[in-house]
Amino acid sequence: MSKIHHGGNIEEVAEKLNVPVEEIKDFSANINPLGFPSDLWNVLVQSFANIEVYPNPKYPELKKAIAGQLDVDADDVFVGNGATEILDEAIRAEKATDALILAPTFGEYERLFKRTGVKVHHYQLQEKNDFTLKMDNLLDLLRAHHEITVICLTSPNNPTGQVISPKDLRMLTDFCNKHHRLLILDESFIDLTVGSQPSFVNELTDQDRVYIVRAATKFFAIPGLRLGYGITKNNKLKALMKVQENTWSVNGIADVFGQNMFRAKRYIELTHQWLDVQQPALYEALRKIKTIKVFPSVTNFFLFKCSDPDLREKLIRQRILIRQCDDYEGLGAQYYRVAVKGPQDNVMLVNTLKKVLGRGER
């Protein structure tokens, strides 16, 4: 597996062009363009008063706030330094020998599994199906491979932007319960979906062999703060997870932010309004460019295909940064991912693509 690139390496690009970071438009990182919730600045500033005090390692108030938002018990919630730490702990808790992930998908899953000596199998998503997951086919693969005991999926998937339906997830969960498999479901982008797609958290029972992983990073635009959380209702899984938990994994500032983040009601409302308007508008604009093929998505980014393998470099010269997807299993240098931003930025992206690729429109 090649080195994972990740989006958002804007400092490197600014240094290369010898321009201030502010002059680069970053479409490579899928962060809420509304920025940090302004009505939470005071909360954040006040939290610095606790900087000389260890946070409560049980994080009772943080877990209570998350549980209240998701309508689960506080005991069902685990917190960590970003979603990646929760994923790592869930992987270590199970002690599997073989795991299944999608291809293409977020590269950290494979890295985390391999780091603990787990063999990784891939379920290849097909471009001809717009990279949608066919649950019947996935279940057939699992029946043929008894050695695979952990399935790690993400909904919406990154970089394809597709969700897995609650019906399909229930089918897979029932299979896992019956055959003693584990489902790790990453829902880091579920809050950033057009039409507010339902979370599988609403469907969980205490019999389900499922860990759900969530992140505050993308929605609240806090990639530098790091806050992730996980949910399971299964008592055996909770016990295994508690063994893996790192003490004080959430810093005191992120702890206080997380206790208050769901109080930013207006910000949450404005975010959904922005996405429900700008996401379909950008999709339609990208579809009209003849020289690219854009794939459907329900979240705040799009995957598209373009025959020009130098498109990223050409856009960098126009001070626009996009994500080239050549490091994703199952994709290559002709695939790119772009984030949905504000209306002016989205128009600028589309116009620059037309300029760089020729003005051909459908």
Secondary structure by P-SEA (a helix, b strand, c coil): ccccccccaaaaaaaaaccccccccccccccccccccccaaaaaaaacccccccccccaaaaaaaaaaaaccccccccccccaaaaaaaaaaaacccbbbbcccccaaaaaaaaaabbbbbbbcccccccccccaaaaaaaaaacccccbbbbbcccccccccccaaaaaaaaaaaaaabbbbbcccccccccccccccccccccccccbbbbbbcccccccccccccbbbbccaaaaaaaaaacccccccaaaaaaaaccccaaaaaaaaaaaaacaaaaaaaaaaacccbbbbbbcccbbbbbbcccaaaaaaaaacbbbbbccccccccccbbbbbbccaaaaaaaaaaaaaaaccccc
